[in-house]
Amino acid sequence: MTDTQKCKEYFPDATGGASGCAVKLHGRDVNVFYDDKQVLFDVNLAIGEKMVTALIGPSGCGKSTFLRCFNRMNETISSCRVAGRVELDGFNVRDIDVVELRARVGMVFQKPNPFPKSIYENVAYGPRIHGLAGTSAELDDIVTSSLERAGLLEEVHNRMNELGTGLSGGQQQRLCIARAIAVNPEVILMDEPCSALDPIATARIEELIDDLCQNYTIVIVTHSMQQAARVSQRTVFFNLGKLVEEGDTTQIFTNPHDKQTQDYITGRFG
């Protein structure tokens, strides 16, 4: 079965560019436990390449836990156990070295978390430890291009030696995105990246997401259904640890098939 055929199988309702995409990430029968408490139940989800997939649902429904399965971040929690298979390009992520995996699958967190270093060093850190630049000039190019792709270069080009923590909240989040893309990832995971930002900064991040999906696969957890509708091509609704419904974003928000989905998006619960 070809990648395009896979997409037709997994995304039969896809519109636009999504209809010709390949499957980039795949969760198969994913179950997650914290000690004896199960928080995800038999989740099966394929995520298309170079598109934005939004995970929505009420607080505590498991969407962030599922997101963290893709780069094995759940392994940092001693009480957490993941069962099932999680794939990147068809390969089990457990068989991929975790340092390599997290370079290929970058992550942007809810609260901006720049390193207590200069703006330049925040972006240069990853390429330096992964050996992506042979010379100082090459490293300069990576830092500059990453900041430009993150929509931040114009604002900080003459402030490269200032602390990244001195930037505004929205600028810090774009710096974190520049840091993530500096190692040339294939996937960017975003866990409520705008929840701590004001409306203007949120709009800038959403514009950036729209630009980045031309080159990266993006999976975003968001508590804002309006944001999911604006930025994503596909939307996945979770509730009580289960994947309730997935589909083309327009279809999910205008004609959901499951009553739970309809009740959530119309504000009856959540």
C-alpha positions in Angstrom: 0.0 0.0 0.0 1.5 3.4 -1.0 1.6 6.4 1.3 -1.1 8.1 -0.7 -3.3 5.1 -0.5 -2.7 5.1 3.2 -3.9 8.6 3.4 -7.0 7.8 1.4 -7.7 5.0 3.9 -7.0 7.0 7.0 -8.3 10.4 5.8 -11.2 9.7 3.5 -12.8 13.1 4.2 -9.6 15.1 3.7 -9.7 18.2 1.6 -7.1 20.2 -0.2 -3.5 19.2 0.2 -4.3 16.7 2.9 -5.7 14.3 0.4 -2.3 13.6 -1.0 -0.3 13.5 2.2 1.6 10.6 3.7 1.0 9.2 7.2 3.8 10.7 9.4 2.8 9.6 12.9 0.7 6.7 14.0 -0.6 5.6 17.4 -1.9 2.0 17.4 -3.9 0.7 20.4 -2.2 3.2 22.7 -3.0 2.8 26.4 -1.3 4.9 29.1 -1.3 4.4 32.9 -0.1 6.4 35.8 0.6 3.7 38.4 -2.7 1.8 38.5 -4.8 4.6 36.9 -5.5 4.3 33.2 -5.7 7.6 31.4 -5.8 6.6 27.7 -7.8 3.7 26.3 -7.0 2.0 23.0 -6.3 5.1 21.0 -5.7 4.6 17.3 -4.8 7.7 15.3 -2.9 8.4 12.1 -1.5 11.9 11.6 -0.7 13.2 8.1 2.5 14.7 7.0 2.9 18.5 6.6 -0.5 19.4 8.0 -1.8 20.7 11.3 -3.7 18.3 13.4 -5.5 19.7 16.5 -6.3 17.6 19.6 -9.2 19.1 21.5 -11.3 18.0 24.5 -12.0 18.9 28.1 -9.2 19.3 30.7 -7.9 15.9 31.8 -9.2 14.0 28.8 -5.7 12.7 27.8 -4.9 14.8 24.8 -1.6 16.1 26.2 -0.6 12.7 27.5 -1.2 11.3 24.0 0.8 14.1 22.4 3.8 13.3 24.6 3.8 9.7 23.4 5.2 10.8 20.1 8.6 11.9 21.5 8.6 9.6 24.5 8.3 12.5 27.0 6.1 10.4 29.1 9.2 8.3 30.0 10.4 11.3 32.1 7.5 10.5 34.5 8.5 7.4 36.7 4.9 6.4 37.3 3.9 6.5 33.7 3.6 3.4 31.5 2.7 3.4 27.8 1.4 0.3 26.1 0.7 -0.2 22.4 2.7 1.0 19.4 3.6 4.6 18.5 5.2 5.1 15.1 7.2 7.7 13.2 7.4 7.0 9.5 6.3 3.4 10.3 9.1 2.8 12.9 8.3 2.2 16.5 9.5 5.2 18.5 10.8 2.9 21.2 13.4 1.6 18.7 14.7 5.1 17.9 17.4 6.6 20.1 15.6 9.1 22.3 18.1 12.0 21.5 17.6 11.4 17.8 13.8 11.1 18.3 13.5 14.4 20.1 15.6 16.1 17.4 13.2 14.7 14.8 10.1 15.4 16.9 10.5 18.8 18.5 8.2 20.2 21.2 6.8 23.6 22.2 5.3 23.7 25.7 2.4 25.6 27.2 4.6 28.1 29.1 7.5 29.6 27.1 10.7 28.1 28.5 13.8 29.8 27.0 17.1 28.8 28.5 18.7 31.4 30.8 21.1 32.2 28.0 21.4 34.7 25.2 18.9 34.8 22.3 21.7 33.5 20.1 22.7 30.6 22.4 19.1 29.6 22.9 18.9 28.8 19.1 22.5 27.6 18.7 22.3 25.1 21.5 20.6 22.3 19.6 22.6 22.5 16.4 25.8 22.7 18.4 25.2 19.5 20.5 23.9 17.6 17.4 26.9 18.6 15.3 24.8 20.3 12.6 27.3 23.1 12.0 30.9 22.7 11.0 31.9 26.3 11.4 30.9 29.4 13.3 29.6 30.8 10.0 27.4 27.8 9.5 26.0 28.1 13.0 25.3 31.8 12.5 23.3 30.9 9.3 21.3 28.3 11.2 20.5 30.7 14.0 19.5 33.5 11.6 17.4 31.3 9.4 15.6 29.7 12.4 14.8 33.1 13.9 13.6 34.2 10.5 11.3 31.2 10.1 10.0 31.8 13.6 9.1 35.3 12.6 11.4 36.8 15.2 14.6 37.9 13.4 13.5 41.4 12.6 12.7 42.1 16.3 15.9 40.6 17.8 18.6 40.9 15.1 20.5 43.6 17.1 19.8 42.0 20.5 21.4 38.5 19.9 23.5 38.7 23.1 20.6 39.7 25.4 19.0 37.1 27.5 16.1 35.2 25.9 14.2 35.5 29.2 14.1 39.2 28.7 11.8 39.0 25.8 8.0 39.4 26.0 5.9 36.3 26.4 5.0 36.0 22.8 8.6 36.6 21.7 9.8 34.0 24.1 7.4 31.5 22.6 8.6 32.3 19.1 12.2 31.9 20.4 11.2 28.4 21.7 9.8 27.6 18.2 13.1 28.9 16.6 15.0 26.7 19.0 12.9 23.7 18.1 13.2 24.1 14.3 17.0 24.9 14.5 17.7 21.1 14.6 15.7 20.6 11.5 12.9 18.5 12.9 10.2 16.7 10.9 7.5 17.1 13.5 6.6 19.9 15.9 4.4 19.1 18.9 2.7 22.0 20.5 1.0 21.7 23.9 -1.3 24.6 24.3 1.4 27.0 23.0 -0.8 30.1 23.3 -2.6 29.6 26.6 -0.2 32.0 28.4 -0.2 34.7 25.6 -2.3 37.8 24.9 -4.5 37.9 21.8 -2.0 39.8 19.7 0.8 37.3 20.5 -1.6 34.4 19.9 -2.4 35.8 16.5 1.3 35.9 15.6 1.8 32.3 16.7 -1.2 31.2 14.7 0.2 32.9 11.6 3.5 31.2 12.2 1.8 27.8 12.5 0.1 28.4 9.2 3.6 29.1 7.6 5.4 26.3 9.3 3.0 23.5 8.2 4.3 23.9 4.7 7.5 22.2 5.9 6.6 20.5 9.1 4.0 18.1 10.5 2.4 19.9 13.4 0.2 18.4 16.2 -1.3 21.0 18.5 -3.2 20.5 21.8 -5.5 23.4 22.3 -8.2 24.3 24.8 -9.5 26.8 22.3 -11.9 25.4 19.8 -11.7 28.7 17.8 -8.0 28.2 17.5 -8.4 24.6 16.4 -10.8 25.8 13.7 -8.4 28.5 12.6 -5.1 26.6 12.4 -5.8 23.0 11.7 -6.8 20.8 8.7 -7.8 17.9 10.9 -9.3 17.8 14.4 -9.4 15.0 16.9 -11.8 15.1 19.9 -10.8 13.2 23.1 -13.0 12.6 26.1 -12.4 10.6 29.3 -9.2 9.1 27.9 -10.8 7.9 24.6 -10.6 9.2 21.1 -14.2 9.9 20.4 -14.1 11.4 16.8 -11.6 12.6 14.2 -12.0 14.2 10.9 -11.6 17.2 8.6 -11.7 20.3 10.8 -14.6 21.8 8.9 -16.6 18.6 9.2 -15.9 18.2 13.0 -17.1 21.8 13.7 -20.1 21.9 11.4 -21.3 18.3 11.2 -19.9 16.1 13.9 -21.0 12.5 13.8 -20.8 11.8 17.6 -23.2 13.4 20.1 -20.3 13.8 22.6 -18.5 15.9 20.0 -21.5 18.0 19.2 -22.2 18.5 22.9 -18.6 19.6 23.5 -18.3 22.1 20.6 -21.7 23.6 21.4 -20.6 24.2 25.0 -22.9 21.7 26.8 -19.9 20.4 28.8 -16.1 20.9 29.1 
